[in-house]
Amino acid sequence: MKKYIILCFLLIFPVSAFAWETFMDKCIKSWIGYPLDSVIKKWGYPEYEKNIAGKKLYVWETYDYDAEVIEGTGMTISTTDRKGRETSFTTGGQLKVEFCRKMLDVDNNNIVLGGHYEGNDCPKFYVLGKKFVNPQNDPWAKK
C-alpha cells in the first residue's frame, strides 16, 4: 500500500518542483572563484562586456541560423510548364535561429562571481560541452 501512495505522490507532484541542475549550470559554477583570464583561455574572447550596477558582466554568444522554413509559416508557389513538369518553391516564413548566450559576473579583481546562460542551443551533456568546463574544477572528473 505504501508503494502505491508513494507512486501516486510522485505522479501527482509536479516534477518542476525539484531543482534539477543542468549541465550548463554546473559548467558555469565550475568557474566561480577563478580568474577571467582562465575562462578566456578556454572559451575565447567574449563578444562584449557590460557594466551594470558596479559589476562587470562578460557575454559569449553563438548563433546558428537554420535556413529551413518553419512549417506553416511560408507560402508555397507551384507552376507547371508546357511539358507538364511541376515546379514548386516556398517563399517567406520564419527563419529558425538557435543560440546560446553565456554570461559571467566578474568582480573588480577579474574573479568570476557567478553567471547564467540562456538559449535553445546550449550544450546539455558533457560530451557536447566539455570545452566550457573548467579543467581545474571539473565536477565530472573522477576524484
Contacts in CASP RR format, 6 or more apart in sequence:
PFRMAT RR
TARGET T0000
AUTHOR 0000-0000-0000
METHOD contacts of the structure
MODEL  1
MKKYIILCFLLIFPVSAFAWETFMDKCIKSWIGYPLDSVIKKWGYPEYEK
NIAGKKLYVWETYDYDAEVIEGTGMTISTTDRKGRETSFTTGGQLKVEFC
RKMLDVDNNNIVLGGHYEGNDCPKFYVLGKKFVNPQNDPWAKK
22 124 0 8 1.000
23 123 0 8 1.000
23 124 0 8 1.000
23 125 0 8 1.000
23 126 0 8 1.000
23 129 0 8 1.000
24 102 0 8 1.000
24 117 0 8 1.000
24 122 0 8 1.000
24 123 0 8 1.000
24 124 0 8 1.000
24 132 0 8 1.000
25 117 0 8 1.000
26 133 0 8 1.000
26 139 0 8 1.000
26 140 0 8 1.000
27 123 0 8 1.000
27 129 0 8 1.000
27 132 0 8 1.000
27 133 0 8 1.000
27 134 0 8 1.000
28 102 0 8 1.000
28 104 0 8 1.000
28 114 0 8 1.000
28 115 0 8 1.000
28 116 0 8 1.000
28 117 0 8 1.000
29 114 0 8 1.000
29 139 0 8 1.000
30 133 0 8 1.000
30 134 0 8 1.000
30 137 0 8 1.000
30 138 0 8 1.000
30 139 0 8 1.000
31 38 0 8 1.000
31 39 0 8 1.000
31 104 0 8 1.000
31 112 0 8 1.000
31 114 0 8 1.000
31 134 0 8 1.000
31 137 0 8 1.000
32 112 0 8 1.000
32 113 0 8 1.000
32 114 0 8 1.000
33 111 0 8 1.000
33 112 0 8 1.000
33 113 0 8 1.000
34 111 0 8 1.000
34 112 0 8 1.000
34 134 0 8 1.000
34 136 0 8 1.000
34 137 0 8 1.000
35 110 0 8 1.000
35 111 0 8 1.000
35 112 0 8 1.000
36 58 0 8 1.000
36 104 0 8 1.000
36 106 0 8 1.000
36 110 0 8 1.000
36 111 0 8 1.000
36 112 0 8 1.000
37 110 0 8 1.000
38 134 0 8 1.000
38 136 0 8 1.000
39 58 0 8 1.000
39 104 0 8 1.000
39 112 0 8 1.000
39 134 0 8 1.000
40 46 0 8 1.000
42 131 0 8 1.000
42 132 0 8 1.000
42 134 0 8 1.000
42 135 0 8 1.000
43 60 0 8 1.000
43 102 0 8 1.000
43 131 0 8 1.000
43 132 0 8 1.000
44 60 0 8 1.000
46 58 0 8 1.000
46 59 0 8 1.000
46 60 0 8 1.000
47 59 0 8 1.000
47 60 0 8 1.000
47 61 0 8 1.000
48 58 0 8 1.000
48 59 0 8 1.000
49 56 0 8 1.000
49 57 0 8 1.000
49 58 0 8 1.000
49 59 0 8 1.000
50 56 0 8 1.000
50 57 0 8 1.000
50 59 0 8 1.000
51 57 0 8 1.000
55 105 0 8 1.000
55 106 0 8 1.000
55 107 0 8 1.000
55 113 0 8 1.000
56 105 0 8 1.000
56 106 0 8 1.000
56 107 0 8 1.000
56 108 0 8 1.000
56 110 0 8 1.000
57 103 0 8 1.000
57 104 0 8 1.000
57 105 0 8 1.000
57 106 0 8 1.000
58 103 0 8 1.000
58 104 0 8 1.000
58 106 0 8 1.000
59 101 0 8 1.000
59 102 0 8 1.000
59 103 0 8 1.000
60 101 0 8 1.000
60 102 0 8 1.000
60 103 0 8 1.000
61 99 0 8 1.000
61 100 0 8 1.000
61 101 0 8 1.000
61 102 0 8 1.000
62 99 0 8 1.000
62 100 0 8 1.000
62 121 0 8 1.000
63 97 0 8 1.000
63 98 0 8 1.000
63 99 0 8 1.000
64 97 0 8 1.000
64 98 0 8 1.000
64 99 0 8 1.000
64 121 0 8 1.000
65 95 0 8 1.000
65 96 0 8 1.000
65 97 0 8 1.000
66 95 0 8 1.000
66 96 0 8 1.000
66 97 0 8 1.000
66 98 0 8 1.000
67 95 0 8 1.000
68 96 0 8 1.000
69 90 0 8 1.000
69 92 0 8 1.000
69 93 0 8 1.000
69 94 0 8 1.000
69 95 0 8 1.000
70 93 0 8 1.000
70 94 0 8 1.000
70 96 0 8 1.000
72 93 0 8 1.000
73 92 0 8 1.000
73 93 0 8 1.000
73 94 0 8 1.000
74 90 0 8 1.000
74 91 0 8 1.000
74 92 0 8 1.000
74 93 0 8 1.000
74 94 0 8 1.000
75 90 0 8 1.000
75 91 0 8 1.000
75 92 0 8 1.000
75 93 0 8 1.000
76 88 0 8 1.000
76 89 0 8 1.000
76 90 0 8 1.000
76 91 0 8 1.000
77 88 0 8 1.000
77 89 0 8 1.000
77 90 0 8 1.000
77 91 0 8 1.000
78 86 0 8 1.000
78 87 0 8 1.000
78 88 0 8 1.000
79 86 0 8 1.000
79 87 0 8 1.000
79 88 0 8 1.000
80 86 0 8 1.000
80 87 0 8 1.000
81 87 0 8 1.000
98 119 0 8 1.000
98 120 0 8 1.000
98 121 0 8 1.000
99 119 0 8 1.000
99 120 0 8 1.000
99 121 0 8 1.000
100 117 0 8 1.000
100 118 0 8 1.000
100 119 0 8 1.000
100 120 0 8 1.000
100 121 0 8 1.000
100 122 0 8 1.000
100 123 0 8 1.000
101 117 0 8 1.000
101 118 0 8 1.000
101 119 0 8 1.000
102 115 0 8 1.000
102 117 0 8 1.000
102 122 0 8 1.000
102 132 0 8 1.000
103 115 0 8 1.000
103 116 0 8 1.000
103 117 0 8 1.000
104 112 0 8 1.000
104 114 0 8 1.000
104 115 0 8 1.000
105 112 0 8 1.000
105 113 0 8 1.000
105 114 0 8 1.000
105 115 0 8 1.000
106 112 0 8 1.000
106 113 0 8 1.000
107 113 0 8 1.000
123 129 0 8 1.000
123 132 0 8 1.000
126 133 0 8 1.000
126 140 0 8 1.000
133 139 0 8 1.000
133 140 0 8 1.000
END
